[in-house]
Amino acid sequence: MAKNSLIPAHSLINLRGKLLDLSAPRIMGILNATPDSFYNKGRDSQIDQLLANAGLMLQQGASILDIGGMSSRPKSDMISSDEESERILPLIEAILKHYPQAVLSVDTWRAAVARQALDAGVHIINDISGGQLDPEILSVAAKYHAPYICMHMQGTPQTMQDHPQYEDVVKEILDDFIARIQVFKAAGTTDIILDPGFGFGKTIAHNYALLKHLSLFHLTGCPILAGISRKSMVYKPLNLDADHALNATTALHMVALLNGANILRVHDVREAMECVTLYRHIEEA
């Protein structure tokens, strides 16, 4: 494989005035200000602990911190937009006060929450619904010139794992992305990152087909984000649970990098950075 052969031409994204180069893989650290996260179960939902986690992730090499205020795990409870904002805005303020150079994304599908987060200093919108649940979020991204992460999800968090079905999961999601990109560009959004949505309306077999063929999504010309950290696709085949899935997650992170992932969205930044370091040695060999 030629060096950087899987990297799209569009590898620079504009973070509302400063550039982030995705020609080398980047790590996005997960900060969930929720009491029902599938992995941390709300253990780190207090501001002080989340702020400490943010500092540690940045120290370990995270390029982006992804802040979420509503769980999107299967069958998760829906909360109001006001409650979602109340969970994330103090955290955004605290992080930018202590780490003003930090690059932040907001994990929300709601236009109102995204707008408030961008006003507070967030740089990127990370939308699990790809604009399907609240189409107004596209105009928010365009107005603020914010990069937009479009994730694919079949159904909603409440229904997505009931009976996910595809004729050809890779082709169908690629076709969906191509169509969605036209919608985003028509709305005025230019910096688009694609996330195939591992675990969001997919069986384990669907997830592994997407991972195996991840590089095909670069046909869109967009960078690719892979969010597989400690998910059930990792631990269920091994009869483990999320708490014991770090080693297996790291193995699949290397597969994602070899198959063209530009961003890894992770719970464990240090281990993911080790994976990126070794991957770069492979690329330079």
For each residue, the residues with C-beta under 8 A, 3 or more apart:
1: 5 6
2: 5
3: 283 284
4: 7 23 283
5: 1 2
6: 1 215 218 259 260
7: 4 11 22 23 218 260 262
8: 11 218 220 221 222 223 262
9: 221
10: 221 222 223
11: 7 8 21 22 23 223 262
12: 19 20 21 22 23
13: 19 20 22 147 191 193 223
14: 17 18 19 145 147 190 191
15: 18 19 20 103 123 124 147
16: 123 144 145 146
17: 14
18: 14 15
19: 12 13 14 15
20: 12 13 15 26 63 64 103
21: 11 12 24
22: 7 11 12 13 25 26 223 262 263
23: 4 7 11 12
24: 21 276 280
25: 22 257 261 262 263 264 276 279 280
26: 20 22 63 64 262 263 264
27: 61 62 63 64 263 264 266 269 272 273 276
28: 62 63 64 65 66 105 225 263 264 265 266
29: 53 54 57 58 62 64 65 66 266 267 269
30: 66 68 229 265 266 267
31: 50 53 54 57 65 66 67 68 91
32: 37 39 40 44 45 68 71
33: 45 50 67 68 69 87 88 91
34: 37 42 45 68 69 70 71 87
35: 41 42 45
36: 41 42 71 73 76 77
37: 32 34 40 41 42 45 71 73
38: 71 73 242
39: 32 229 230 242 243 267
40: 32 37 43 44 45 267
41: 35 36 37
42: 34 35 36 37 45
43: 40 49
44: 32 40 49 50 53
45: 32 33 34 35 37 40 42 49 50
46: 49 50
47: 50 51 90 91 94
48: 51 52
49: 43 44 45 46 52 53
50: 31 33 44 45 46 47 53 54 91 94
51: 47 48 54 55 91 94 95 98
52: 48 49 55 56
53: 29 31 44 49 50 56 57
54: 29 31 50 51 57 58 65 95 98 99 102
55: 51 52 58 59 98 99
56: 52 53 59 60 269
57: 29 31 53 54 60 62 65 269
58: 29 54 55 61 62 65 99 102
59: 55 56
60: 56 57 269 270 273
61: 27 58 269 270 273 276
62: 27 28 29 57 58 65 269
63: 20 26 27 28 103
64: 20 26 27 28 29 103 104 105 124 263
65: 28 29 31 54 57 58 62 95 102 103 104 105
66: 28 29 30 31 104 105 106 107 126 265
67: 31 33 88 91 92 95 104 105 106 107 117 122
68: 30 31 32 33 34 71 72 88 106 107 108
69: 33 34 79 83 84 85 86 87 88 107 108 113
70: 34 76 78 79 84 87 108
71: 32 34 36 37 38 68 76 77 157
72: 68 76 107 128 157 200
73: 36 37 38 76 157
74: 157 158 160 161
75: 157 158 161
76: 36 70 71 72 73 157 158
77: 36 71
78: 70 158
79: 69 70 83 84
80: 83 84
81: 84 85 110 112 113
82: 85 86
83: 69 79 80 86 87
84: 69 70 79 80 81 87 88 108 110 113
85: 69 81 82 88 89 112 113 116 117
86: 69 82 83 89 90
87: 33 34 69 70 83 84 91
88: 33 67 68 69 84 85 91 92 106 108 113 117
89: 85 86 92 93 116 117 120
90: 47 86 93 94
91: 31 33 47 50 51 67 87 88 94 95
92: 67 88 89 95 96 104 106 117 120 121 122
93: 89 90 96 97 120 121
94: 47 50 51 90 91 97 98
95: 51 54 65 67 91 92 98 99 102 104
96: 92 93 99 100 102 104 120 121
97: 93 94 100
98: 51 54 55 94 95
99: 54 55 58 95 96 102
100: 96 97
101:
102: 54 58 65 95 96 99
103: 15 20 63 64 65 123 124
104: 64 65 66 67 92 95 96 117 121 122 123 124
105: 28 64 65 66 67 122 123 124 125 126 149
106: 66 67 68 88 92 113 114 117 118 122 124 125 126
107: 66 67 68 69 72 126 128
108: 68 69 70 84 88 113 114 117 125 126 127
109: 127 128 129 133 134 137
110: 81 84 113 114 133 134 137
111: 114 115 134 136 137 139 140
112: 81 85 115 116
113: 69 81 84 85 88 106 108 110 116 117
114: 106 108 110 111 117 118 125 127 137 140 141
115: 111 112 118 119 140 144
116: 85 89 112 113 119 120
117: 67 85 88 89 92 104 106 108 113 114 120 122 125
118: 106 114 115 121 122 125 140 144 146
119: 115 116
120: 89 92 93 96 116 117
121: 92 93 96 104 118
122: 67 92 104 105 106 117 118 125 146
123: 15 16 103 104 105 146 147
124: 15 64 103 104 105 106 146 147 148 149
125: 105 106 108 114 117 118 122 137 140 141 146 147 148 149
126: 66 105 106 107 108 149 151 195
127: 108 109 114 130 131 137 148 149 150 151
128: 72 107 109 151 153 157 197 200
129: 109 132 133 134 151 153 156
130: 127 150 151 152 153 176 180
131: 127 134 135 137 138 150 180 183 184
132: 129 135 153
133: 109 110 129 156
134: 109 110 111 129 131 137
135: 131 132 138
136: 111 139 140
137: 109 110 111 114 125 127 131 134 140 141
138: 131 135 141 142 148 183 184 187 189
139: 111 136 142 143 187 188
140: 111 114 115 118 125 136 137 143 144 146
141: 114 125 137 138 144 146 147 148 184 187 189
142: 138 139 145 187 188 189
143: 139 140 188
144: 16 115 118 140 141
145: 14 16 142 190
146: 16 118 122 123 124 125 140 141 191
147: 13 14 15 123 124 125 141 191 192 193
148: 124 125 127 138 141 184 189 191 192 193
149: 105 124 125 126 127 193 194 195 225
150: 127 130 131 177 180 181 184 192 193 194 195
151: 126 127 128 129 130 195 196 197 200 225 227
152: 130 173 176 177 194 195 196 197 200 201
153: 128 129 130 132 156 157 160 197 200 201
154: 160 164 166 200 201 202
155: 158 159 160 162 164 201
156: 129 133 153 159 160
157: 71 72 73 74 75 76 128 153 160 200
158: 74 75 76 78 155
159: 155 156 162
160: 74 153 154 155 156 157 164 200 201
161: 74 75 164 201
162: 155 159
163:
164: 154 155 160 161 201 202 203 206
165:
166: 154 169 172 173 206
167: 171 172
168: 171 172
169: 166 172 173 202 206 209 210
170: 173 174 209 210 213 216
171: 167 168 174 175
172: 166 167 168 169 175 176
173: 152 166 169 170 176 177 196 197 210 217
174: 170 171 177 178 216 217 219 220
175: 171 172 178 179
176: 130 152 172 173 179 180
177: 150 152 173 174 180 181 194 217 220 222
178: 174 175 181 182 220
179: 175 176 182 183
180: 130 131 150 176 177 183 184
181: 150 177 178 184 185 192 220 222
182: 178 179 185 186
183: 131 138 179 180 186 187
184: 131 138 141 148 150 180 181 187 189 192
185: 181 182 188 189 190 192
186: 182 183
187: 138 139 141 142 183 184
188: 139 142 143 185
189: 138 141 142 148 184 185 192
190: 14 145 185
191: 13 14 146 147 148
192: 147 148 150 181 184 185 189 222
193: 13 147 148 149 150 222 223 224 225 262 263
194: 149 150 152 177 217 220 222 223 224 225
195: 126 149 150 151 152 224 225 226 227 265
196: 151 152 173 210 214 217 224 226
197: 128 151 152 153 173 200 201 202 227
198: 202 207 210 211 226 227 228 231 233
199: 202 207 228 231 232 233
200: 72 128 151 152 153 154 157 160 197
201: 152 153 154 155 160 161 164 197
202: 154 164 169 197 198 199 206 207 210 233
203: 164 206 207
204: 207 208 232 233 236 237
205: 208 209
206: 164 166 169 202 203 209 210
207: 198 199 202 203 204 210 211 228 231 233
208: 204 205 211 212 233
209: 169 170 205 206 212 213
210: 169 170 173 196 198 202 206 207 213 214
211: 198 207 208 214 226 228 252 255 256 259
212: 208 209 259
213: 170 209 210 216 259
214: 196 210 211 217 224 226 256 259 260 261
215: 6 218 259 260
216: 170 174 213 219
217: 173 174 177 194 196 214 220 222 224 260
218: 6 7 8 215 221 222 224 260
219: 174 216
220: 8 174 177 178 181 194 217
221: 8 9 10 218
222: 8 10 177 181 192 193 194 217 218
223: 8 10 11 13 22 193 194 262 263
224: 193 194 195 196 214 217 218 260 261 262 263
225: 28 149 151 193 194 195 261 262 263 264 265
226: 195 196 198 211 214 253 256 261 263 264 265
227: 151 195 197 198 231 264 265
228: 198 199 207 211 231 233 234 249 252 253 256
229: 30 39 234 249 253 264 265 266 267 268 272
230: 39 234 235 242 245 246 249 267
231: 198 199 207 227 228 234 235 242 245
232: 199 204 235 236 242
233: 198 199 202 204 207 208 228 236 237
234: 228 229 230 231 237 238 245 248 249 252
235: 230 231 232 238 239 240 241 242 244 245 248
236: 204 232 233 239 240
237: 204 233 234
238: 234 235 245 248
239: 235 236
240: 235 236 244 245 248
241: 235 244 245
242: 38 39 230 231 232 235 245
243: 39
244: 235 240 241
245: 230 231 234 235 238 240 241 242 248 249
246: 230 249 250 268 271
247: 250 251
248: 234 235 238 240 245 251 252
249: 228 229 230 234 245 246 252 253 266 268 271
250: 246 247 253 254 268 271 272 274 275
251: 247 248 254 255
252: 211 228 234 248 249 255 256
253: 226 228 229 249 250 256 257 264 266 272 275
254: 250 251 257 258 275 278 279
255: 211 251 252 258 259
256: 211 214 226 228 252 253 259 260 261 264
257: 25 253 254 260 261 264 275 276 279
258: 254 255 279 282
259: 6 211 212 213 214 215 255 256
260: 6 7 214 215 217 218 224 256 257
261: 25 214 224 225 226 256 257 264
262: 7 8 11 22 25 26 193 223 224 225
263: 22 25 26 27 28 64 193 223 224 225 226
264: 25 26 27 28 225 226 227 229 253 256 257 261 272 275 276
265: 28 30 66 195 225 226 227 229
266: 27 28 29 30 229 249 253 269 271 272
267: 29 30 39 40 229 230
268: 229 246 249 250 271 272
269: 27 29 56 57 60 61 62 266 272 273
270: 60 61 273 274
271: 246 249 250 266 268 274 275
272: 27 229 250 253 264 266 268 269 275 276
273: 27 60 61 269 270 276 277
274: 250 270 271 277 278
275: 250 253 254 257 264 271 272 278 279
276: 24 25 27 61 257 264 272 273 279 280
277: 273 274 280 281
278: 254 274 275 281 282
279: 25 254 257 258 275 276 282 283
280: 24 25 276 277 283 284
281: 277 278 284 285
282: 258 278 279 285
283: 3 4 279 280
284: 3 280 281
285: 281 282
